[in-house]
Amino acid sequence: MTLDIIDVKILESLQQNARISISELSKQVNLSLSAVSERLKKMESSGIIEQYTAVLNPSAMENELSVFMMISMEDPSHTDEFNKLTQDSGEILECHYITGEYDYILKITTKNTTSLEKLMNKIKSLDCIKHTQTNVILSSIKCRHSVPPVVTK
């Protein structure tokens, strides 16, 4: 699906507030309600819009500590237990298979150093883990939850 400037404006508005009404969207882009609804349906069915979600503030949820953990595997072909742990842990927000010295990078947000230590011990106890490196996030300069929309015509 190709995007025009109106689609981009709709997507930018949704990224700012996914609860915006179709009525308000139609005013912002100067189109009828049905035209905006049709554009949204097309973007949803084509996969451009994956989901609508609420982004929670970690501090408000009493998660004061965020880290990146790099993981090197003994044998990356034996990762079922590791994959299950990452899927089952609510503290692990992201898990990416990467190139370079490490095999995976995790983004972890947790309550404090005690809860981080417990999670780290769980991860390190897996047989497939060779070594880890953990870096505490002191502050974030930029944090986007989605890619910026662009015209594709």
DSSP file with accessible surface (Angstrom, degrees, kcal/mol):
  #  RESIDUE AA STRUCTURE BP1 BP2  ACC     N-H-->O    O-->H-N    N-H-->O    O-->H-N    TCO  KAPPA ALPHA  PHI   PSI    X-CA   Y-CA   Z-CA
    1    1 A M              0   0  105      0, 0.0     2,-0.3     0, 0.0    42,-0.0   0.000 360.0 360.0 360.0 135.7    0.0    0.0    0.0
    2    2 A T        -     0   0   79    149,-0.0     2,-0.4     0, 0.0   151,-0.1  -0.731 360.0-141.0 -95.1 147.0    1.3    3.5   -0.8
    3    3 A L        -     0   0   12     -2,-0.3   149,-2.0   147,-0.2   150,-0.8  -0.899  12.1-163.4-109.6 137.0    0.8    6.3    1.6
    4    4 A D     >  -     0   0   33     -2,-0.4     4,-2.2   147,-0.2     5,-0.2  -0.510  43.6 -88.4-104.9-178.0    0.0    9.9    0.6
    5    5 A I  H  > S+     0   0   97      1,-0.2     4,-2.3     2,-0.2     5,-0.1   0.846 126.9  54.0 -63.0 -32.3    0.3   13.0    2.8
    6    6 A I  H  > S+     0   0   41      2,-0.2     4,-2.5     1,-0.2    -1,-0.2   0.933 107.8  49.8 -68.5 -43.4   -3.2   12.6    4.2
    7    7 A D  H  > S+     0   0    7      1,-0.2     4,-2.7     2,-0.2    -2,-0.2   0.920 110.5  51.2 -57.9 -43.9   -2.4    9.0    5.3
    8    8 A V  H  X S+     0   0    8     -4,-2.2     4,-2.8     1,-0.2    -2,-0.2   0.924 109.3  49.6 -60.9 -43.1    0.8   10.3    7.0
    9    9 A K  H  X S+     0   0  101     -4,-2.3     4,-2.2     2,-0.2    -1,-0.2   0.906 111.1  49.8 -63.5 -40.2   -1.2   13.0    8.8
   10   10 A I  H  X S+     0   0    0     -4,-2.5     4,-2.4     2,-0.2    -2,-0.2   0.944 112.7  46.9 -61.8 -47.3   -3.7   10.4   10.0
   11   11 A L  H  X S+     0   0   18     -4,-2.7     4,-2.4     1,-0.2    -2,-0.2   0.903 110.4  52.1 -64.1 -40.3   -0.8    8.2   11.2
   12   12 A E  H  X S+     0   0   95     -4,-2.8     4,-1.5     2,-0.2    -1,-0.2   0.917 110.4  48.8 -62.6 -40.9    1.0   11.1   13.0
   13   13 A S  H  X S+     0   0   21     -4,-2.2     4,-2.2     1,-0.2    -2,-0.2   0.914 111.4  49.4 -64.2 -42.6   -2.3   12.0   14.8
   14   14 A L  H  < S+     0   0   19     -4,-2.4    -1,-0.2     1,-0.2    -2,-0.2   0.865 107.3  54.9 -65.3 -35.2   -2.8    8.3   15.9
   15   15 A Q  H  < S+     0   0   70     -4,-2.4     3,-0.2     1,-0.2    -1,-0.2   0.844 111.3  45.0 -67.1 -31.5    0.8    8.1   17.1
   16   16 A Q  H  < S+     0   0  171     -4,-1.5     2,-0.2     1,-0.3    -2,-0.2   0.861 138.4   2.6 -76.3 -36.1    0.2   11.1   19.3
   17   17 A N    ><  -     0   0   82     -4,-2.2     3,-1.8    -5,-0.1    -1,-0.3  -0.735  57.2-171.5-156.2  98.2   -3.2    9.8   20.5
   18   18 A A  T 3  S+     0   0   37      1,-0.3    -4,-0.1    -3,-0.2    -3,-0.1   0.627  88.4  62.8 -68.5 -10.7   -4.5    6.4   19.5
   19   19 A R  T 3  S+     0   0  229     -5,-0.1    -1,-0.3     2,-0.0    -5,-0.1   0.360  72.1 130.0 -95.7   6.4   -7.8    7.3   21.1
   20   20 A I    <   -     0   0   28     -3,-1.8     2,-0.1    -7,-0.2    -3,-0.0  -0.294  62.2-114.6 -60.5 142.0   -8.5   10.2   18.8
   21   21 A S     >  -     0   0   63      1,-0.1     4,-2.5     4,-0.0     5,-0.2  -0.424  12.1-122.4 -77.8 155.9  -12.0   10.0   17.3
   22   22 A I  H  > S+     0   0   66      1,-0.2     4,-2.9     2,-0.2     5,-0.2   0.879 115.3  58.8 -63.4 -33.4  -12.6    9.5   13.6
   23   23 A S  H  > S+     0   0   54      2,-0.2     4,-1.7     1,-0.2    -1,-0.2   0.930 107.9  43.8 -60.4 -46.7  -14.6   12.7   13.8
   24   24 A E  H  > S+     0   0   75      1,-0.2     4,-2.3     2,-0.2    -2,-0.2   0.904 112.9  52.5 -67.0 -40.4  -11.5   14.6   15.1
   25   25 A L  H  X S+     0   0    1     -4,-2.5     4,-2.1     1,-0.2    -2,-0.2   0.922 107.0  52.7 -59.3 -44.0   -9.3   12.9   12.5
   26   26 A S  H  X>S+     0   0   14     -4,-2.9     5,-1.8     1,-0.2     4,-0.9   0.880 109.5  49.0 -63.0 -36.6  -11.6   13.9    9.7
   27   27 A K  H  <5S+     0   0  143     -4,-1.7     3,-0.3     3,-0.2    -1,-0.2   0.917 110.2  51.6 -65.2 -42.8  -11.4   17.6   10.8
   28   28 A Q  H  <5S+     0   0   89     -4,-2.3    -2,-0.2     1,-0.2    -1,-0.2   0.844 120.9  31.7 -64.7 -35.7   -7.6   17.5   11.0
   29   29 A V  H  <5S-     0   0   12     -4,-2.1    -1,-0.2    -5,-0.2    -2,-0.2   0.399 106.2-122.3-105.5   2.5   -7.2   16.1    7.5
   30   30 A N  T  <5 +     0   0  148     -4,-0.9     2,-0.3    -3,-0.3    -3,-0.2   0.913  68.7 123.0  59.1  47.5  -10.3   17.8    6.0
   31   31 A L      < -     0   0   51     -5,-1.8    -1,-0.2    -6,-0.1    -2,-0.1  -0.917  66.0 -92.7-130.1 162.8  -11.9   14.5    4.8
   32   32 A S     >  -     0   0   63     -2,-0.3     4,-2.3     1,-0.1     5,-0.2  -0.255  36.7-110.7 -70.0 161.3  -15.3   13.0    5.5
   33   33 A L  H  > S+     0   0   93      1,-0.2     4,-2.7     2,-0.2     5,-0.2   0.912 119.3  50.4 -57.4 -44.5  -15.8   10.5    8.3
   34   34 A S  H  > S+     0   0   91      1,-0.2     4,-2.4     2,-0.2    -1,-0.2   0.886 108.9  51.2 -66.0 -36.2  -16.3    7.6    5.8
   35   35 A A  H  > S+     0   0   30      2,-0.2     4,-2.2     1,-0.2    -1,-0.2   0.919 112.7  45.4 -67.2 -41.5  -13.1    8.5    3.8
   36   36 A V  H  X S+     0   0    0     -4,-2.3     4,-2.6     2,-0.2    -2,-0.2   0.932 112.6  51.3 -67.3 -42.5  -11.0    8.5    7.0
   37   37 A S  H  X S+     0   0   30     -4,-2.7     4,-2.5     1,-0.2    -2,-0.2   0.911 110.2  49.5 -59.8 -42.8  -12.6    5.3    8.2
   38   38 A E  H  X S+     0   0   94     -4,-2.4     4,-2.3     2,-0.2    -1,-0.2   0.916 110.2  50.1 -64.2 -41.8  -11.9    3.7    4.8
   39   39 A R  H  X S+     0   0   55     -4,-2.2     4,-2.4     2,-0.2    -2,-0.2   0.920 110.9  49.9 -62.8 -42.9   -8.2    4.8    4.9
   40   40 A L  H  X S+     0   0   13     -4,-2.6     4,-2.5     1,-0.2     5,-0.2   0.932 109.7  50.7 -61.1 -45.4   -7.9    3.4    8.5
   41   41 A K  H  X S+     0   0  124     -4,-2.5     4,-2.8     1,-0.2     5,-0.2   0.908 111.0  49.0 -59.7 -41.9   -9.3    0.1    7.4
   42   42 A K  H  X S+     0   0  110     -4,-2.3     4,-2.0     1,-0.2     6,-0.3   0.917 112.2  47.7 -64.4 -42.5   -6.9   -0.1    4.5
   43   43 A M  H  <>S+     0   0    0     -4,-2.4     6,-2.0     2,-0.2     5,-1.2   0.860 114.4  47.3 -69.2 -33.2   -3.9    0.7    6.7
   44   44 A E  H ><5S+     0   0   83     -4,-2.5     3,-1.0     4,-0.2    -2,-0.2   0.947 114.0  45.7 -69.7 -48.3   -5.0   -1.9    9.3
   45   45 A S  H 3<5S+     0   0  106     -4,-2.8    -2,-0.2     1,-0.3    -1,-0.2   0.821 111.3  52.8 -69.0 -27.9   -5.6   -4.6    6.7
   46   46 A S  T 3<5S-     0   0   58     -4,-2.0    -1,-0.3    -5,-0.2    -2,-0.2   0.599 114.9-115.6 -81.7 -10.5   -2.3   -4.0    4.9
   47   47 A G  T < 5S+     0   0   42     -3,-1.0    -3,-0.2    -4,-0.5    -2,-0.1   0.473  84.3 118.7  91.3   1.0   -0.4   -4.2    8.2
   48   48 A I  S   <S+     0   0   65     -5,-1.2     2,-0.8    -6,-0.3    -4,-0.2   0.948  79.7  47.0 -63.8 -45.2    0.8   -0.6    8.3
   49   49 A I  S    S+     0   0   22     -6,-2.0    -2,-0.3     1,-0.2    -1,-0.2  -0.874  71.6 176.3 -94.7 111.7   -1.1   -0.2   11.5
   50   50 A E        -     0   0  180     -2,-0.8     2,-0.3     1,-0.3    -1,-0.2   0.858  58.8 -27.3 -83.0 -41.2   -0.2   -3.3   13.6
   51   51 A Q        -     0   0  138     -4,-0.0     2,-0.4     2,-0.0    -1,-0.3  -0.985  48.8-119.6-166.0 163.4   -2.1   -2.4   16.8
   52   52 A Y        +     0   0   99     -2,-0.3     2,-0.3    -3,-0.1    -3,-0.0  -0.953  45.9 165.4-110.1 134.8   -3.5    0.3   19.0
   53   53 A T        -     0   0   90     -2,-0.4     2,-0.5     2,-0.0   -35,-0.2  -0.960  39.0-117.8-148.6 163.0   -2.0    0.3   22.5
   54   54 A A        -     0   0   76     -2,-0.3     2,-0.6   -36,-0.1    -2,-0.0  -0.896  25.9-143.3-101.9 133.1   -1.5    2.2   25.7
   55   55 A V        -     0   0   90     -2,-0.5     2,-0.3     2,-0.0    90,-0.0  -0.884  19.0-148.3 -98.1 117.7    2.1    3.1   26.6
   56   56 A L        -     0   0  114     -2,-0.6     3,-0.1     1,-0.0     5,-0.0  -0.661  14.7-119.4 -91.0 143.2    2.6    2.8   30.4
   57   57 A N     >  -     0   0   96     -2,-0.3     4,-1.2     1,-0.2     3,-0.2  -0.684  18.7-147.8 -78.6 117.8    5.0    5.0   32.4
   58   58 A P  T >4>S+     0   0   55      0, 0.0     5,-2.9     0, 0.0     3,-0.5   0.893  96.4  52.0 -56.2 -41.9    7.5    2.6   34.1
   59   59 A S  G >45S+     0   0   61      1,-0.3     3,-1.8     3,-0.2     5,-0.1   0.897 106.1  53.4 -63.4 -38.7    7.9    4.8   37.1
   60   60 A A  G 345S+     0   0   75      1,-0.3    -1,-0.3    -3,-0.2     4,-0.1   0.765 108.3  51.5 -66.9 -22.5    4.1    5.0   37.6
   61   61 A M  G <<5S-     0   0  109     -4,-1.2    -1,-0.3    -3,-0.5    -2,-0.2   0.170 123.8-108.3 -96.5  15.1    4.2    1.2   37.6
   62   62 A E  T < 5S+     0   0  123     -3,-1.8     2,-0.7     1,-0.2    -3,-0.2   0.782  78.6 133.5  61.6  32.7    7.0    1.2   40.2
   63   63 A N      < +     0   0   50     -5,-2.9    48,-0.3    -6,-0.2    -1,-0.2  -0.878  19.4 162.4-110.0  96.7    9.6    0.1   37.8
   64   64 A E        +     0   0  130     47,-1.1     2,-0.5    -2,-0.7    47,-0.2   0.519  51.3  69.4 -94.1  -8.9   12.5    2.4   38.5
   65   65 A L  E     +A  110   0A  23     45,-2.5    45,-3.2    -7,-0.1     2,-0.4  -0.950  52.6 177.6-122.8 124.6   15.3    0.5   36.8
   66   66 A S  E     +A  109   0A  26     -2,-0.5    71,-3.2    71,-0.4     2,-0.3  -0.979  10.5 169.6-123.5 139.4   15.9   -0.1   33.1
   67   67 A V  E     -AB 108 136A   1     41,-2.7    41,-2.7    -2,-0.4     2,-0.5  -0.944  31.8-132.3-141.2 160.3   18.9   -1.9   31.6
   68   68 A F  E     -AB 107 135A  77     67,-2.7    67,-3.1    -2,-0.3     2,-0.5  -0.975  25.3-164.5-109.5 130.3   20.2   -3.3   28.4
   69   69 A M  E     -AB 106 134A   0     37,-2.3    37,-2.8    -2,-0.5     2,-0.4  -0.980   4.7-156.7-119.1 122.3   21.6   -6.8   28.8
   70   70 A M  E     -AB 105 133A  28     63,-3.3    63,-2.2    -2,-0.5     2,-0.4  -0.813  13.4-161.4 -94.4 138.9   23.8   -8.3   26.1
   71   71 A I  E     -AB 104 132A   0     33,-2.9    32,-2.3    -2,-0.4    33,-2.2  -0.983  11.7-162.4-128.9 131.1   23.9  -12.1   26.0
   72   72 A S  E     - B   0 131A   8     59,-3.0    58,-3.1    -2,-0.4    59,-1.4  -0.938  20.0-143.1-108.8 131.9   26.4  -14.4   24.4
   73   73 A M  E     - B   0 129A   6     -2,-0.5    56,-0.3    56,-0.2    55,-0.1  -0.689  14.6-141.8 -98.1 147.3   25.3  -18.0   23.9
   74   74 A E  S    S+     0   0  123     54,-3.5    -1,-0.1     1,-0.3    55,-0.1   0.941 102.0   0.4 -61.8 -50.9   27.3  -21.2   24.3
   75   75 A D    >   -     0   0   66     53,-0.5     3,-2.6     3,-0.2    -1,-0.3  -0.855  68.0-156.8-143.9 101.1   25.5  -22.6   21.3
   76   76 A P  T 3  S+     0   0   46      0, 0.0     3,-0.3     0, 0.0    -1,-0.1   0.650  90.3  69.3 -58.8 -12.1   22.8  -20.4   19.7
   77   77 A S  T 3  S+     0   0   86      1,-0.2     2,-0.5     2,-0.1     3,-0.2   0.616  92.1  61.6 -80.9  -9.1   21.0  -23.4   18.3
   78   78 A H    <   +     0   0  122     -3,-2.6    -1,-0.2     1,-0.1     4,-0.2  -0.567  66.2 120.5-112.3  66.7   20.0  -24.4   21.8
   79   79 A T     >  +     0   0   13     -2,-0.5     4,-3.2    -3,-0.3     5,-0.3   0.320  29.5 107.5-115.2   9.5   17.9  -21.5   22.8
   80   80 A D  H  > S+     0   0  134      1,-0.2     4,-2.4     2,-0.2     5,-0.2   0.913  85.8  45.7 -57.0 -45.6   14.4  -22.9   23.5
   81   81 A E  H  > S+     0   0  115      2,-0.2     4,-2.3     1,-0.2    -1,-0.2   0.912 114.6  48.7 -64.9 -40.7   14.7  -22.4   27.2
   82   82 A F  H  > S+     0   0    0      2,-0.2     4,-2.5    -4,-0.2    -2,-0.2   0.936 111.0  50.1 -63.5 -46.4   16.1  -18.9   26.8
   83   83 A N  H  X S+     0   0   58     -4,-3.2     4,-2.2     1,-0.2    -2,-0.2   0.903 110.5  50.0 -60.3 -40.7   13.3  -18.0   24.3
   84   84 A K  H  X S+     0   0  129     -4,-2.4     4,-2.5    -5,-0.3    -1,-0.2   0.930 110.0  50.6 -63.9 -44.5   10.7  -19.3   26.8
   85   85 A L  H  X S+     0   0   29     -4,-2.3     4,-1.5     1,-0.2    -2,-0.2   0.926 111.2  48.0 -60.0 -44.8   12.2  -17.3   29.6
   86   86 A T  H  < S+     0   0   11     -4,-2.5    -1,-0.2     1,-0.2    -2,-0.2   0.903 113.9  47.1 -65.0 -38.4   12.2  -14.1   27.6
   87   87 A Q  H  < S+     0   0  157     -4,-2.2    -1,-0.2    -5,-0.2    -2,-0.2   0.876 114.9  46.2 -68.4 -36.8    8.5  -14.7   26.5
   88   88 A D  H  < S+     0   0  103     -4,-2.5     2,-0.6    -5,-0.2    -1,-0.2   0.669  93.7  87.7 -82.3 -19.3    7.4  -15.4   30.0
   89   89 A S    ><  -     0   0   18     -4,-1.5     3,-0.8    -5,-0.2    -1,-0.0  -0.738  55.6-164.6 -90.1 119.4    9.1  -12.5   31.8
   90   90 A G  T 3  S+     0   0   71     -2,-0.6    -1,-0.2     1,-0.2    19,-0.1   0.719  89.0  64.4 -69.2 -20.3    7.1   -9.3   32.0
   91   91 A E  T 3  S+     0   0   55     17,-0.1    18,-2.5     1,-0.1     2,-0.9   0.748  85.4  79.6 -75.7 -23.7   10.3   -7.5   33.0
   92   92 A I  E <   +C  108   0A  15     -3,-0.8    16,-0.2    16,-0.2     3,-0.1  -0.775  56.2 173.9 -87.1 107.2   11.9   -8.2   29.6
   93   93 A L  E     +     0   0A  98     14,-2.5     2,-0.3    -2,-0.9    -1,-0.2   0.805  63.9  16.3 -84.0 -33.9   10.3   -5.7   27.2
   94   94 A E  E     -C  107   0A  87     13,-1.4    13,-2.0     2,-0.0     2,-0.4  -0.995  54.6-172.9-142.3 147.7   12.4   -6.5   24.2
   95   95 A C  E     -C  106   0A  47     -2,-0.3     2,-0.4    11,-0.2    11,-0.2  -0.963  13.0-177.9-141.5 122.5   14.6   -9.3   22.9
   96   96 A H  E     -C  105   0A  88      9,-2.5     9,-2.2    -2,-0.4     2,-0.5  -0.979  25.3-137.4-127.2 133.6   16.6   -8.9   19.7
   97   97 A Y  E     -C  104   0A 158     -2,-0.4     7,-0.3     7,-0.2     2,-0.2  -0.772  41.5-179.5 -83.5 124.6   18.9  -11.4   18.0
   98   98 A I        -     0   0   57      5,-2.7     2,-0.2    -2,-0.5    -2,-0.0  -0.770  27.9-114.3-128.6 168.7   21.9   -9.3   16.9
   99   99 A T  S    S+     0   0  137     -2,-0.2     3,-0.4     2,-0.0     2,-0.2  -0.526  71.1  46.0 -93.3 167.6   25.3   -9.5   15.1
  100  100 A G  S    S-     0   0   67      1,-0.2    -2,-0.1    -2,-0.2     0, 0.0  -0.628 111.3 -22.6 103.9-159.2   28.6   -8.9   16.7
  101  101 A E  S    S+     0   0  141     -2,-0.2     2,-0.3   -29,-0.0    -1,-0.2   0.802 125.4  52.4 -62.6 -32.7   30.2  -10.1   19.9
  102  102 A Y        -     0   0   27     -3,-0.4   -30,-0.3     1,-0.1     3,-0.1  -0.732  66.8-150.4-106.8 157.9   26.9  -10.9   21.6
  103  103 A D  S    S+     0   0   29    -32,-2.3    -5,-2.7    -2,-0.3     2,-0.3   0.788  77.9  20.7 -94.1 -34.4   24.0  -12.9   20.2
  104  104 A Y  E     -AC  71  97A  23    -33,-2.2   -33,-2.9    -7,-0.3     2,-0.4  -0.962  56.1-156.9-135.8 153.0   21.0  -11.2   21.9
  105  105 A I  E     -AC  70  96A  43     -9,-2.2    -9,-2.5    -2,-0.3     2,-0.4  -1.000  14.9-164.3-129.1 133.2   20.2   -7.8   23.5
  106  106 A L  E     -AC  69  95A   1    -37,-2.8   -37,-2.3    -2,-0.4     2,-0.6  -0.916  13.9-148.6-113.3 142.9   17.4   -7.5   26.0
  107  107 A K  E     -AC  68  94A  36    -13,-2.0   -14,-2.5    -2,-0.4   -13,-1.4  -0.970  26.6-174.5-106.7 121.6   15.7   -4.3   27.2
  108  108 A I  E     -AC  67  92A   0    -41,-2.7   -41,-2.7    -2,-0.6     2,-0.4  -0.953  16.0-173.5-121.5 133.2   14.6   -4.9   30.8
  109  109 A T  E     +A   66   0A   8    -18,-2.5     2,-0.3    -2,-0.4   -43,-0.2  -0.997  22.5 158.0-125.4 126.2   12.6   -2.7   33.1
  110  110 A T  E     -A   65   0A   1    -45,-3.2   -45,-2.5    -2,-0.4   -46,-0.1  -0.867  50.4-100.5-143.4 173.4   12.2   -3.8   36.7
  111  111 A K  S    S-     0   0  106    -48,-0.3   -47,-1.1    -2,-0.3     2,-0.3   0.924  85.9 -38.6 -66.8 -49.4   11.5   -2.5   40.2
  112  112 A N  S  > S-     0   0   62    -48,-0.1     4,-2.1   -49,-0.1     5,-0.2  -0.900  72.0 -69.8-163.0-173.6   15.0   -2.2   41.6
  113  113 A T  H  > S+     0   0  101     -2,-0.3     4,-2.7     1,-0.2     5,-0.2   0.838 124.6  57.5 -66.4 -31.0   18.4   -3.9   41.8
  114  114 A T  H  > S+     0   0   75      2,-0.2     4,-2.0     1,-0.2    -1,-0.2   0.943 109.6  43.1 -64.4 -47.2   17.1   -6.8   43.9
  115  115 A S  H  > S+     0   0   20      1,-0.2     4,-2.0     2,-0.2    -2,-0.2   0.875 113.7  52.7 -68.6 -33.4   14.5   -7.7   41.2
  116  116 A L  H  X S+     0   0   13     -4,-2.1     4,-3.2     2,-0.2     5,-0.2   0.931 107.1  52.4 -64.3 -43.9   17.1   -7.2   38.5
  117  117 A E  H  X S+     0   0  116     -4,-2.7     4,-2.6     1,-0.2    -2,-0.2   0.913 108.5  50.7 -58.8 -42.7   19.5   -9.5   40.4
  118  118 A K  H  X S+     0   0  141     -4,-2.0     4,-1.9     2,-0.2    -1,-0.2   0.927 113.3  44.8 -60.9 -45.5   16.8  -12.3   40.6
  119  119 A L  H  X S+     0   0    2     -4,-2.0     4,-2.5     2,-0.2    -2,-0.2   0.921 112.3  51.5 -66.2 -43.4   16.2  -12.0   36.8
  120  120 A M  H  X S+     0   0   35     -4,-3.2     4,-3.1     1,-0.2     5,-0.2   0.909 108.8  51.4 -59.7 -42.0   19.9  -11.9   36.0
  121  121 A N  H  X S+     0   0   88     -4,-2.6     4,-1.4    -5,-0.2    -1,-0.2   0.888 109.1  50.9 -63.6 -37.9   20.4  -15.1   38.1
  122  122 A K  H  < S+     0   0  121     -4,-1.9     4,-0.4     2,-0.2    -2,-0.2   0.932 114.1  44.2 -61.5 -46.6   17.6  -16.8   36.2
  123  123 A I  H >< S+     0   0    0     -4,-2.5     3,-1.5     1,-0.2    -2,-0.2   0.946 113.8  48.8 -65.0 -47.6   19.1  -15.9   32.9
  124  124 A K  H 3< S+     0   0  104     -4,-3.1    -1,-0.2     1,-0.3    -2,-0.2   0.729 101.8  65.0 -67.7 -20.9   22.7  -16.8   33.9
  125  125 A S  T 3< S+     0   0   83     -4,-1.4    -1,-0.3    -5,-0.2     2,-0.2   0.642  77.7 105.2 -78.0 -11.9   21.5  -20.2   35.2
  126  126 A L  S X  S-     0   0   14     -3,-1.5     3,-1.5    -4,-0.4    -3,-0.0  -0.479  74.4-133.9 -70.0 137.6   20.5  -21.3   31.8
  127  127 A D  T 3  S+     0   0  147      1,-0.3    -1,-0.1    -2,-0.2   -53,-0.1   0.788 101.7  60.0 -62.0 -29.7   22.9  -23.9   30.3
  128  128 A C  T 3  S+     0   0   13    -50,-0.1   -54,-3.5   -54,-0.1   -53,-0.5   0.609  82.2 100.6 -78.9  -8.2   23.0  -22.1   26.9
  129  129 A I  E <   +B   73   0A  18     -3,-1.5   -56,-0.2   -56,-0.3     3,-0.1  -0.642  41.3 175.8 -85.0 125.5   24.3  -18.8   28.4
  130  130 A K  E     -     0   0A 120    -58,-3.1     2,-0.3    -2,-0.5   -57,-0.2   0.908  65.1 -31.4 -89.6 -57.7   28.0  -18.2   27.9
  131  131 A H  E     -B   72   0A  73    -59,-1.4   -59,-3.0     2,-0.0    -1,-0.4  -0.982  54.3-148.8-158.2 164.6   28.3  -14.7   29.4
  132  132 A T  E     -B   71   0A  25     -2,-0.3     2,-0.4   -61,-0.2   -61,-0.2  -0.894   3.2-158.3-131.9 160.5   26.3  -11.4   29.8
  133  133 A Q  E     -B   70   0A  81    -63,-2.2   -63,-3.3    -2,-0.3     2,-0.4  -0.975  13.7-162.4-139.1 128.8   27.0   -7.7   30.0
  134  134 A T  E     -B   69   0A  42     -2,-0.4     2,-0.4   -65,-0.2   -65,-0.2  -0.943   4.7-170.6-118.3 131.2   24.4   -5.4   31.7
  135  135 A N  E     -B   68   0A  70    -67,-3.1   -67,-2.7    -2,-0.4     2,-0.3  -0.986  19.5-134.2-121.8 126.1   24.3   -1.7   31.2
  136  136 A V  E     -B   67   0A  80     -2,-0.4     2,-0.7   -69,-0.2   -69,-0.3  -0.563  17.9-128.7 -77.4 136.7   22.0    0.5   33.4
  137  137 A I        -     0   0   35    -71,-3.2   -71,-0.4    -2,-0.3     3,-0.1  -0.781  25.8-178.8 -85.8 114.6   20.0    3.2   31.5
  138  138 A L        -     0   0  167     -2,-0.7     2,-0.3     1,-0.4    -1,-0.2   0.879  67.0 -18.7 -81.5 -43.4   20.6    6.4   33.3
  139  139 A S        -     0   0   88      0, 0.0     2,-0.5     0, 0.0    -1,-0.4  -0.973  61.6-125.1-157.5 161.0   18.4    8.6   31.0
  140  140 A S        -     0   0   79     -2,-0.3     3,-0.2     1,-0.1    -3,-0.0  -0.957  13.6-174.3-117.1 124.8   16.9    8.3   27.6
  141  141 A I  S    S+     0   0  162     -2,-0.5     2,-0.3     1,-0.3    -1,-0.1   0.836  80.9  11.6 -82.4 -36.2   17.4   11.1   25.0
  142  142 A K        +     0   0  167      2,-0.0    -1,-0.3     0, 0.0     2,-0.3  -0.992  60.9 170.4-146.0 134.3   15.0    9.6   22.5
  143  143 A C        +     0   0   70     -2,-0.3     2,-0.3    -3,-0.2    -3,-0.0  -0.831   8.3 175.3-147.4 101.7   12.5    6.8   22.9
  144  144 A R        -     0   0  121     -2,-0.3     3,-0.1     1,-0.1    -2,-0.0  -0.833  21.4-158.6-104.3 150.5   10.0    6.2   20.1
  145  145 A H  S    S+     0   0  136     -2,-0.3     2,-0.3     1,-0.1    -1,-0.1   0.402  77.2  22.0-105.7  -0.7    7.5    3.3   20.1
  146  146 A S  S    S-     0   0   67      3,-0.0    -1,-0.1  -131,-0.0  -131,-0.0  -0.982  86.3 -93.2-159.0 160.4    6.9    3.3   16.4
  147  147 A V        -     0   0  114     -2,-0.3    -2,-0.0     1,-0.1     0, 0.0  -0.464  48.5-103.3 -75.9 151.3    8.6    4.4   13.1
  148  148 A P        -     0   0   76      0, 0.0     2,-0.1     0, 0.0    -1,-0.1  -0.535  38.8-115.5 -73.8 139.6    7.6    7.8   11.7
  149  149 A P        -     0   0   20      0, 0.0     2,-0.3     0, 0.0  -141,-0.0  -0.483  35.2-172.8 -74.3 146.6    5.2    7.6    8.7
  150  150 A V        -     0   0   92     -2,-0.1     2,-0.2  -146,-0.0  -147,-0.2  -0.983  32.6 -98.5-136.9 152.2    6.4    8.8    5.3
  151  151 A V        -     0   0   71     -2,-0.3  -147,-0.2     1,-0.1  -146,-0.1  -0.469  32.2-171.7 -66.0 133.3    4.8    9.4    2.0
  152  152 A T              0   0   69   -149,-2.0  -148,-0.1    -2,-0.2    -1,-0.1   0.225 360.0 360.0-115.8  12.9    5.5    6.3   -0.2
  153  153 A K              0   0  174   -150,-0.8    -2,-0.0  -151,-0.1  -149,-0.0  -0.606 360.0 360.0 -85.4 360.0    4.1    7.6   -3.6
